[in-house]
Amino acid sequence: MTPLTFRKIRRFLCVSSLAALALPFAHAQTDTYPNRVIRLVVPYASGGPTDQLARSLGQRMQESLGQPVIIENKPGAGSILGVDYVAKSPADGYTLLFTASAALVVNPSLNTKLPYQAKDFAPVSSAGSYTMFLAVNPKLPFNSVGELITYAKRNPGKLSFGSAGNGTSNHLAGELLKKMAGIDLMHVPYKGNAAAMTDVMGGNISMMFDLPATTLPHARAGNIKLLGTTGLDKNPLAPQVPTIASSGVPGYDVTSWFGVLAPAKTPPEIVQKLSKLIVTILKDPAISAKLAGQGYEVFGSMPKKLADMMAADTKLWAELIREANIKLE
């Protein structure tokens, strides 16, 4: 045997031995998971619905897993700081992301310099969803989405819609309505939903899309009219309001969701364990009751379903953002 051949054999044996040692070690890591603190990172300030649901989920996870689950709020740059933090964390299941969908399915198309992409994450489970209402000034001469569309086509450019800013969910909802209904609406961006809603009630702009918690009190007071809901199903908080999809815009659907994700290379065994646990926890009516009154539906799903939701929404919003030439302010 030549010295060169001997060296090759020795190198092969060393590599094989190391691999054999590493395999049971990897199994040991997943078999004993979790054995220390888990951090559930929320890329928004505390107090909002995302934070509320994360805290309810985290408490139940802690009780089931027997290890502390800490909610860590990392707001900043429109959720980018917190999301990027998790993307660059160790893929060991001890740092997880709890976020609203826009951070992963809208931001990548709006910001070409984003430090992360959806591929940097392993979907674990959905955690819930929410839709919006289309609210219009009560003095406008239409009382349904169909009548709105007819009016807009007869008066191109006369109707306007407000939003919390370029690329926000209520901006995209308006742009999607424009596209699917074939109408001309002028977008007016604000620095928040409250200012836009004030101008809808005052007649300075025609309409806007907003959450049930904001729109329903104003609708009951007669300050606005609700013409439709953005989901494929009616909102149980206002079942008298039809869906936009059933009111002349078939297929219209703007449903945002919450999800739990891990860094991309997290072991599949850990992802599956977390997913099954979250799905079980979120079936508890006590958790969903906390947010149902605000219009949020709570539910869990297995990783593939969340991955499919992410892929479908990313495609939808990427196409719309490109076609409407939407840019960040």
DRENDO-1510 file (C-alpha; in Angstrom, 1 decimal, always signed):
<recs>
REC; n; res; u; v; w
REC; 1; MET; +0.0; +0.0; +0.0 .
REC; 2; THR; +1.4; +3.4; -1.0 .
REC; 3; PRO; +1.7; +6.1; +1.7 .
REC; 4; LEU; -0.8; +8.2; -0.3 .
REC; 5; THR; -3.4; +5.4; -0.2 .
REC; 6; PHE; -2.9; +4.9; +3.5 .
REC; 7; ARG; -3.4; +8.6; +4.2 .
REC; 8; LYS; -6.7; +8.5; +2.3 .
REC; 9; ILE; -7.9; +5.5; +4.3 .
REC; 10; ARG; -6.9; +7.0; +7.6 .
REC; 11; ARG; -8.7; +10.3; +6.7 .
REC; 12; PHE; -11.9; +8.4; +5.7 .
REC; 13; LEU; -11.9; +6.5; +9.0 .
REC; 14; CYS; -11.5; +9.7; +11.0 .
REC; 15; VAL; -14.3; +11.5; +9.2 .
REC; 16; SER; -16.6; +8.4; +9.6 .
REC; 17; SER; -15.8; +8.1; +13.3 .
REC; 18; LEU; -16.6; +11.8; +13.9 .
REC; 19; ALA; -19.9; +11.5; +11.9 .
REC; 20; ALA; -20.9; +8.4; +14.0 .
REC; 21; LEU; -20.2; +10.4; +17.2 .
REC; 22; ALA; -22.1; +13.4; +16.0 .
REC; 23; LEU; -25.3; +11.5; +15.0 .
REC; 24; PRO; -26.3; +10.3; +18.5 .
REC; 25; PHE; -25.3; +13.7; +19.9 .
REC; 26; ALA; -27.8; +15.4; +17.5 .
REC; 27; HIS; -30.5; +12.9; +18.5 .
REC; 28; ALA; -29.8; +13.6; +22.1 .
REC; 29; GLN; -30.3; +17.3; +21.5 .
REC; 30; THR; -33.8; +16.8; +20.0 .
REC; 31; ASP; -34.8; +14.0; +22.4 .
REC; 32; THR; -34.2; +16.2; +25.4 .
REC; 33; TYR; -35.7; +19.4; +23.9 .
REC; 34; PRO; -36.5; +21.6; +25.6 .
REC; 35; ASN; -34.2; +21.7; +28.5 .
REC; 36; ARG; -33.8; +25.5; +29.0 .
REC; 37; VAL; -35.5; +28.8; +28.4 .
REC; 38; ILE; -37.4; +29.4; +25.1 .
REC; 39; ARG; -37.7; +33.0; +23.8 .
REC; 40; LEU; -40.7; +33.9; +21.7 .
REC; 41; VAL; -39.7; +37.1; +19.9 .
REC; 42; VAL; -42.5; +39.5; +19.0 .
REC; 43; PRO; -41.2; +42.2; +16.5 .
REC; 44; TYR; -43.7; +44.8; +17.7 .
REC; 45; ALA; -44.3; +46.8; +20.9 .
REC; 46; SER; -46.1; +45.2; +23.8 .
REC; 47; GLY; -49.8; +45.6; +24.2 .
REC; 48; GLY; -51.1; +45.0; +20.7 .
REC; 49; PRO; -53.0; +41.9; +19.5 .
REC; 50; THR; -49.9; +40.2; +18.3 .
REC; 51; ASP; -48.3; +40.6; +21.7 .
REC; 52; GLN; -51.5; +39.6; +23.5 .
REC; 53; LEU; -51.8; +36.3; +21.6 .
REC; 54; ALA; -48.1; +35.6; +21.9 .
REC; 55; ARG; -48.3; +36.0; +25.7 .
REC; 56; SER; -51.3; +33.7; +25.9 .
REC; 57; LEU; -49.6; +31.1; +23.8 .
REC; 58; GLY; -46.3; +31.4; +25.6 .
REC; 59; GLN; -47.9; +30.9; +29.0 .
REC; 60; ARG; -49.5; +27.6; +27.9 .
REC; 61; MET; -46.3; +26.4; +26.2 .
REC; 62; GLN; -44.5; +27.0; +29.4 .
REC; 63; GLU; -47.0; +24.9; +31.4 .
REC; 64; SER; -46.9; +22.1; +28.8 .
REC; 65; LEU; -43.1; +22.0; +28.2 .
REC; 66; GLY; -42.0; +22.5; +31.8 .
REC; 67; GLN; -39.5; +25.2; +30.8 .
REC; 68; PRO; -39.7; +29.0; +30.9 .
REC; 69; VAL; -41.1; +30.7; +27.7 .
REC; 70; ILE; -40.2; +34.4; +27.7 .
REC; 71; ILE; -41.9; +36.9; +25.4 .
REC; 72; GLU; -39.3; +39.2; +24.1 .
REC; 73; ASN; -40.6; +42.4; +22.3 .
REC; 74; LYS; -38.1; +43.7; +19.7 .
REC; 75; PRO; -39.9; +46.5; +17.8 .
REC; 76; GLY; -38.3; +48.7; +15.3 .
REC; 77; ALA; -38.1; +49.5; +11.6 .
REC; 78; GLY; -41.6; +48.2; +10.9 .
REC; 79; SER; -40.8; +44.8; +12.5 .
REC; 80; ILE; -37.6; +44.3; +10.6 .
REC; 81; LEU; -35.3; +44.4; +13.6 .
REC; 82; GLY; -37.1; +41.6; +15.5 .
REC; 83; VAL; -37.6; +39.4; +12.5 .
REC; 84; ASP; -34.0; +39.7; +11.4 .
REC; 85; TYR; -32.9; +38.9; +15.0 .
REC; 86; VAL; -34.6; +35.6; +14.9 .
REC; 87; ALA; -33.4; +34.8; +11.3 .
REC; 88; LYS; -29.8; +35.1; +12.6 .
REC; 89; SER; -30.3; +33.2; +15.8 .
REC; 90; PRO; -29.1; +29.6; +16.4 .
REC; 91; ALA; -31.4; +27.1; +14.8 .
REC; 92; ASP; -32.0; +25.0; +18.0 .
REC; 93; GLY; -35.6; +25.7; +18.8 .
REC; 94; TYR; -34.9; +28.1; +21.7 .
REC; 95; THR; -35.5; +31.4; +19.7 .
REC; 96; LEU; -38.8; +31.5; +17.9 .
REC; 97; LEU; -40.6; +34.3; +16.0 .
REC; 98; PHE; -44.2; +35.3; +16.6 .
REC; 99; THR; -45.3; +37.7; +13.9 .
REC; 100; ALA; -48.0; +39.1; +11.8 .
REC; 101; SER; -47.9; +38.0; +8.1 .
REC; 102; ALA; -46.9; +41.3; +6.5 .
REC; 103; ALA; -43.3; +40.9; +7.9 .
REC; 104; LEU; -42.8; +37.9; +5.8 .
REC; 105; VAL; -45.1; +38.1; +2.8 .
REC; 106; VAL; -45.2; +41.9; +2.1 .
REC; 107; ASN; -42.0; +43.4; +3.3 .
REC; 108; PRO; -39.7; +41.3; +1.1 .
REC; 109; SER; -41.4; +42.9; -2.0 .
REC; 110; LEU; -41.5; +46.4; -0.6 .
REC; 111; ASN; -37.9; +46.5; +0.6 .
REC; 112; THR; -35.2; +45.2; -1.8 .
REC; 113; LYS; -32.5; +45.7; +1.0 .
REC; 114; LEU; -34.3; +43.6; +3.6 .
REC; 115; PRO; -31.8; +41.7; +5.6 .
REC; 116; TYR; -33.9; +38.5; +5.7 .
REC; 117; GLN; -36.1; +36.5; +3.4 .
REC; 118; ALA; -38.9; +34.0; +4.0 .
REC; 119; LYS; -36.5; +31.2; +3.2 .
REC; 120; ASP; -34.6; +32.1; +6.3 .
REC; 121; PHE; -37.4; +30.6; +8.4 .
REC; 122; ALA; -38.9; +27.2; +9.1 .
REC; 123; PRO; -42.8; +27.5; +9.4 .
REC; 124; VAL; -44.0; +26.0; +12.7 .
REC; 125; SER; -47.7; +26.9; +13.0 .
REC; 126; SER; -50.2; +29.5; +12.2 .
REC; 127; ALA; -51.7; +31.2; +15.3 .
REC; 128; GLY; -54.7; +33.1; +14.0 .
REC; 129; SER; -56.0; +35.5; +11.4 .
REC; 130; TYR; -57.9; +38.7; +11.0 .
REC; 131; THR; -59.8; +40.7; +8.3 .
REC; 132; MET; -60.9; +44.3; +7.9 .
REC; 133; PHE; -64.1; +46.2; +7.0 .
REC; 134; LEU; -64.5; +48.6; +4.1 .
REC; 135; ALA; -65.7; +51.8; +5.8 .
REC; 136; VAL; -67.1; +54.7; +3.8 .
REC; 137; ASN; -68.4; +58.2; +4.6 .
REC; 138; PRO; -72.1; +57.9; +5.4 .
REC; 139; LYS; -73.1; +60.7; +3.1 .
REC; 140; LEU; -71.8; +59.0; -0.1 .
REC; 141; PRO; -74.5; +58.0; -2.5 .
REC; 142; PHE; -74.0; +54.2; -2.3 .
REC; 143; ASN; -74.8; +51.5; +0.2 .
REC; 144; SER; -73.1; +48.4; -1.2 .
REC; 145; VAL; -69.8; +47.4; -2.8 .
REC; 146; GLY; -71.7; +46.9; -6.1 .
REC; 147; GLU; -73.1; +50.4; -6.0 .
REC; 148; LEU; -69.6; +51.7; -5.0 .
REC; 149; ILE; -68.1; +50.1; -8.1 .
REC; 150; THR; -70.8; +51.4; -10.4 .
REC; 151; TYR; -70.3; +54.9; -9.0 .
REC; 152; ALA; -66.5; +54.7; -9.3 .
REC; 153; LYS; -66.7; +53.7; -12.9 .
REC; 154; ARG; -69.0; +56.6; -13.7 .
REC; 155; ASN; -66.8; +59.0; -11.7 .
REC; 156; PRO; -63.2; +57.8; -12.3 .
REC; 157; GLY; -60.7; +59.3; -9.8 .
REC; 158; LYS; -63.4; +61.0; -7.7 .
REC; 159; LEU; -63.3; +58.5; -4.8 .
REC; 160; SER; -60.3; +58.3; -2.5 .
REC; 161; PHE; -59.2; +55.8; +0.2 .
REC; 162; GLY; -56.9; +56.4; +3.2 .
REC; 163; SER; -54.4; +54.1; +4.8 .
REC; 164; ALA; -51.8; +54.1; +7.5 .
REC; 165; GLY; -49.1; +54.5; +4.9 .
REC; 166; ASN; -47.7; +53.0; +1.7 .
REC; 167; GLY; -47.5; +49.2; +1.8 .
REC; 168; THR; -49.7; +48.8; +4.9 .
REC; 169; SER; -52.4; +46.2; +4.9 .
REC; 170; ASN; -55.2; +48.7; +4.4 .
REC; 171; HIS; -53.3; +50.3; +1.5 .
REC; 172; LEU; -52.9; +46.9; -0.2 .
REC; 173; ALA; -56.5; +46.1; +0.4 .
REC; 174; GLY; -57.5; +49.2; -1.5 .
REC; 175; GLU; -55.1; +48.5; -4.3 .
REC; 176; LEU; -56.4; +45.0; -4.7 .
REC; 177; LEU; -60.0; +46.3; -4.9 .
REC; 178; LYS; -58.9; +48.8; -7.6 .
REC; 179; LYS; -57.3; +46.0; -9.6 .
REC; 180; MET; -60.0; +43.3; -9.2 .
REC; 181; ALA; -63.0; +45.7; -9.7 .
REC; 182; GLY; -61.3; +47.7; -12.5 .
REC; 183; ILE; -61.9; +51.0; -10.8 .
REC; 184; ASP; -59.9; +54.2; -10.2 .
REC; 185; LEU; -59.4; +55.2; -6.6 .
REC; 186; MET; -57.0; +57.8; -5.3 .
REC; 187; HIS; -54.8; +56.6; -2.4 .
REC; 188; VAL; -54.1; +59.0; +0.4 .
REC; 189; PRO; -51.5; +57.8; +2.9 .
REC; 190; TYR; -51.5; +58.9; +6.5 .
REC; 191; LYS; -49.2; +58.3; +9.4 .
REC; 192; GLY; -51.7; +56.1; +11.2 .
REC; 193; ASN; -55.1; +54.6; +11.0 .
REC; 194; ALA; -56.7; +57.0; +13.4 .
REC; 195; ALA; -56.0; +60.1; +11.3 .
REC; 196; ALA; -57.3; +58.4; +8.2 .
REC; 197; MET; -60.5; +57.3; +9.9 .
REC; 198; THR; -61.1; +60.8; +11.2 .
REC; 199; ASP; -61.0; +62.1; +7.6 .
REC; 200; VAL; -63.3; +59.4; +6.4 .
REC; 201; MET; -65.9; +60.5; +9.0 .
REC; 202; GLY; -65.3; +64.1; +8.2 .
REC; 203; GLY; -65.7; +63.6; +4.4 .
REC; 204; ASN; -62.2; +64.6; +3.5 .
REC; 205; ILE; -61.6; +61.2; +2.0 .
REC; 206; SER; -64.2; +58.7; +0.8 .
REC; 207; MET; -63.3; +55.4; +2.5 .
REC; 208; MET; -60.7; +53.2; +4.1 .
REC; 209; PHE; -60.2; +49.6; +5.2 .
REC; 210; ASP; -59.7; +49.1; +8.9 .
REC; 211; LEU; -60.0; +46.6; +11.8 .
REC; 212; PRO; -63.3; +45.7; +13.5 .
REC; 213; ALA; -62.2; +47.2; +16.8 .
REC; 214; THR; -61.9; +50.6; +15.2 .
REC; 215; THR; -64.7; +50.5; +12.7 .
REC; 216; LEU; -67.6; +48.9; +14.6 .
REC; 217; PRO; -68.0; +51.6; +17.3 .
REC; 218; HIS; -68.0; +54.3; +14.6 .
REC; 219; ALA; -70.5; +52.4; +12.5 .
REC; 220; ARG; -72.9; +51.9; +15.5 .
REC; 221; ALA; -72.7; +55.7; +16.1 .
REC; 222; GLY; -73.6; +56.4; +12.5 .
REC; 223; ASN; -70.3; +58.0; +11.7 .
REC; 224; ILE; -69.4; +55.6; +8.9 .
REC; 225; LYS; -71.1; +52.9; +6.8 .
REC; 226; LEU; -69.6; +49.4; +6.5 .
REC; 227; LEU; -70.0; +48.0; +3.0 .
REC; 228; GLY; -68.1; +44.8; +3.2 .
REC; 229; THR; -65.5; +42.6; +4.9 .
REC; 230; THR; -62.3; +41.6; +3.3 .
REC; 231; GLY; -62.4; +37.9; +4.2 .
REC; 232; LEU; -64.1; +35.0; +2.3 .
REC; 233; ASP; -66.4; +34.5; +5.3 .
REC; 234; LYS; -68.6; +37.1; +7.1 .
REC; 235; ASN; -67.2; +38.5; +10.3 .
REC; 236; PRO; -69.2; +37.1; +13.3 .
REC; 237; LEU; -69.0; +40.5; +15.0 .
REC; 238; ALA; -71.1; +42.0; +12.2 .
REC; 239; PRO; -72.8; +39.2; +10.3 .
REC; 240; GLN; -75.1; +41.7; +8.5 .
REC; 241; VAL; -72.1; +43.0; +6.5 .
REC; 242; PRO; -71.5; +40.9; +3.4 .
REC; 243; THR; -68.1; +39.9; +2.1 .
REC; 244; ILE; -66.6; +42.0; -0.7 .
REC; 245; ALA; -66.1; +38.7; -2.6 .
REC; 246; SER; -69.9; +38.1; -2.6 .
REC; 247; SER; -70.7; +41.7; -3.5 .
REC; 248; GLY; -69.3; +42.0; -7.0 .
REC; 249; VAL; -65.6; +41.2; -6.6 .
REC; 250; PRO; -65.4; +37.3; -6.8 .
REC; 251; GLY; -62.2; +35.9; -5.1 .
REC; 252; TYR; -61.4; +39.1; -3.3 .
REC; 253; ASP; -59.6; +38.1; -0.1 .
REC; 254; VAL; -57.4; +40.1; +2.3 .
REC; 255; THR; -56.8; +38.0; +5.3 .
REC; 256; SER; -53.8; +38.6; +7.5 .
REC; 257; TRP; -52.5; +36.0; +9.9 .
REC; 258; PHE; -50.2; +35.4; +12.8 .
REC; 259; GLY; -47.6; +32.7; +12.7 .
REC; 260; VAL; -44.8; +31.0; +14.7 .
REC; 261; LEU; -41.6; +30.4; +12.9 .
REC; 262; ALA; -38.1; +29.2; +13.7 .
REC; 263; PRO; -34.7; +29.8; +12.0 .
REC; 264; ALA; -34.5; +27.8; +8.8 .
REC; 265; LYS; -32.2; +25.0; +9.9 .
REC; 266; THR; -34.0; +24.1; +13.1 .
REC; 267; PRO; -34.2; +20.2; +13.3 .
REC; 268; PRO; -37.5; +18.9; +11.9 .
REC; 269; GLU; -38.2; +16.9; +15.0 .
REC; 270; ILE; -38.2; +20.1; +17.1 .
REC; 271; VAL; -40.4; +21.9; +14.5 .
REC; 272; GLN; -43.0; +19.1; +14.6 .
REC; 273; LYS; -43.0; +18.9; +18.3 .
REC; 274; LEU; -43.7; +22.6; +18.6 .
REC; 275; SER; -46.3; +22.6; +15.9 .
REC; 276; LYS; -48.3; +19.8; +17.5 .
REC; 277; LEU; -48.2; +21.5; +20.8 .
REC; 278; ILE; -49.3; +24.9; +19.5 .
REC; 279; VAL; -52.1; +23.4; +17.5 .
REC; 280; THR; -53.4; +21.7; +20.7 .
REC; 281; ILE; -53.0; +24.8; +22.8 .
REC; 282; LEU; -54.9; +27.1; +20.3 .
REC; 283; LYS; -57.9; +24.8; +20.3 .
REC; 284; ASP; -58.7; +25.9; +23.8 .
REC; 285; PRO; -61.7; +28.3; +23.6 .
REC; 286; ALA; -60.3; +30.3; +26.6 .
REC; 287; ILE; -57.5; +31.6; +24.5 .
REC; 288; SER; -59.6; +32.5; +21.4 .
REC; 289; ALA; -62.2; +34.2; +23.6 .
REC; 290; LYS; -59.7; +36.8; +24.7 .
REC; 291; LEU; -59.3; +38.1; +21.1 .
REC; 292; ALA; -62.6; +37.2; +19.5 .
REC; 293; GLY; -64.2; +40.4; +20.7 .
REC; 294; GLN; -61.6; +42.3; +18.7 .
REC; 295; GLY; -62.3; +40.4; +15.5 .
REC; 296; TYR; -59.4; +37.9; +15.6 .
REC; 297; GLU; -59.8; +34.2; +14.9 .
REC; 298; VAL; -57.3; +32.0; +16.8 .
REC; 299; PHE; -56.2; +28.6; +15.3 .
REC; 300; GLY; -53.1; +26.5; +14.8 .
REC; 301; SER; -51.9; +24.5; +11.8 .
REC; 302; MET; -49.1; +22.1; +10.8 .
REC; 303; PRO; -46.0; +23.6; +9.2 .
REC; 304; LYS; -47.0; +22.7; +5.6 .
REC; 305; LYS; -50.2; +24.6; +5.8 .
REC; 306; LEU; -48.4; +27.7; +7.1 .
REC; 307; ALA; -45.8; +27.3; +4.3 .
REC; 308; ASP; -48.6; +27.2; +1.7 .
REC; 309; MET; -50.2; +30.3; +3.1 .
REC; 310; MET; -46.9; +32.1; +3.0 .
REC; 311; ALA; -46.2; +31.1; -0.6 .
REC; 312; ALA; -49.7; +32.1; -1.8 .
REC; 313; ASP; -49.7; +35.5; +0.0 .
REC; 314; THR; -46.1; +36.3; -1.1 .
REC; 315; LYS; -47.1; +35.7; -4.8 .
REC; 316; LEU; -50.3; +37.8; -4.4 .
REC; 317; TRP; -48.7; +40.8; -2.9 .
REC; 318; ALA; -45.5; +40.7; -4.9 .
REC; 319; GLU; -47.6; +40.9; -8.1 .
REC; 320; LEU; -49.8; +43.7; -6.8 .
REC; 321; ILE; -46.8; +45.7; -5.4 .
REC; 322; ARG; -45.1; +45.4; -8.8 .
REC; 323; GLU; -48.1; +46.3; -10.9 .
REC; 324; ALA; -49.2; +49.2; -8.7 .
REC; 325; ASN; -45.6; +50.4; -8.4 .
REC; 326; ILE; -45.9; +50.7; -4.6 .
REC; 327; LYS; -42.9; +52.2; -2.9 .
REC; 328; LEU; -42.0; +52.8; +0.7 .
REC; 329; GLU; -42.4; +56.4; +1.8 .
</recs>
